[in-house]
């Protein structure tokens, strides 16, 4: 199953190790969503998880997704810190010239 980054973020926020509970939660979120585009995306993800991911290996899929997204968040945070230090050094360089 191929997921976009938006779908991964949704599953990271609202998913759980139980296949049935995740699909049910995504369907409830679809019902609560007001924006038609977000509603379409959320329902598509719920259907994709329900049909393309088997219940027998969903828990492994979920834990792999959590590890991948944890690493993504860690790298994003590191990049933000790196950018803040880089901007500071560029300012010092401009002042010296």
C-alpha positions in Angstrom: 0.0 0.0 0.0 1.4 3.4 -1.0 0.5 6.3 1.2 1.0 10.0 0.7 2.6 12.1 3.4 -0.8 13.6 4.3 -2.2 10.2 4.7 0.7 9.1 6.9 0.2 12.2 9.1 -3.5 11.4 9.5 -2.7 7.7 10.4 0.0 8.9 12.8 -2.4 11.2 14.6 -5.6 9.0 14.6 -4.4 5.4 14.0 -4.0 2.7 16.6 -2.7 -0.9 16.6 -6.3 -2.2 16.1 -7.3 -2.4 12.4 -11.0 -2.3 13.2 -10.7 0.6 15.6 -8.6 2.6 13.2 -11.1 2.2 10.3 -14.0 3.0 12.6 -12.2 6.1 13.9 -11.4 7.3 10.4 -15.0 6.9 9.4 -16.2 8.9 12.4 -13.7 11.6 11.6 -15.0 11.6 8.0 -18.5 12.2 9.4 -17.3 15.0 11.6 -15.2 16.8 8.9 -16.9 19.9 7.4 -14.5 20.6 4.5 -15.5 18.6 1.4 -11.9 18.1 0.2 -10.7 16.9 3.6 -13.8 14.7 3.9 -13.0 13.1 0.5 -9.4 12.5 1.5 -10.3 11.1 4.9 -13.0 8.7 3.5 -10.5 7.6 0.8 -7.9 6.8 3.5 -10.5 4.9 5.5 -11.5 2.8 2.5 -7.8 2.2 1.6 -6.9 1.0 5.1 -10.1 -1.2 5.2 -9.5 -2.9 1.8 -5.8 -2.8 1.1 -4.4 -3.6 4.6 -5.1 -7.1 6.0 -6.1 -7.3 9.6 -3.5 -10.0 10.2 -0.5 -7.7 9.4 -2.0 -4.3 10.1 -0.3 -4.1 13.6 3.1 -4.5 12.0 2.2 -1.9 9.3 1.1 0.4 12.1 4.3 0.1 14.1 6.4 0.5 11.0 4.5 3.7 10.2 5.0 5.0 13.7 8.7 4.4 13.5 8.9 6.1 10.1 6.9 9.2 11.2 8.9 9.5 14.5 12.0 9.6 12.4 10.5 12.1 10.1 9.5 14.4 13.0 13.0 14.0 14.5 14.7 14.9 11.2 12.3 17.8 10.6 13.1 19.2 14.1 16.8 18.8 13.5 16.5 20.6 10.2 14.7 23.5 11.9 17.5 23.8 14.5 20.1 23.6 11.8 18.4 26.3 9.8 18.2 28.6 12.9 22.0 28.2 13.4 22.7 28.7 9.7 20.8 32.0 9.5 22.7 33.2 12.6 26.0 32.5 11.0 25.0 34.2 7.7 24.1 37.3 9.6 27.5 37.4 11.2 29.2 36.9 7.9 27.2 39.8 6.3 28.2 42.1 9.3 31.9 41.2 8.9 31.9 42.1 5.2 
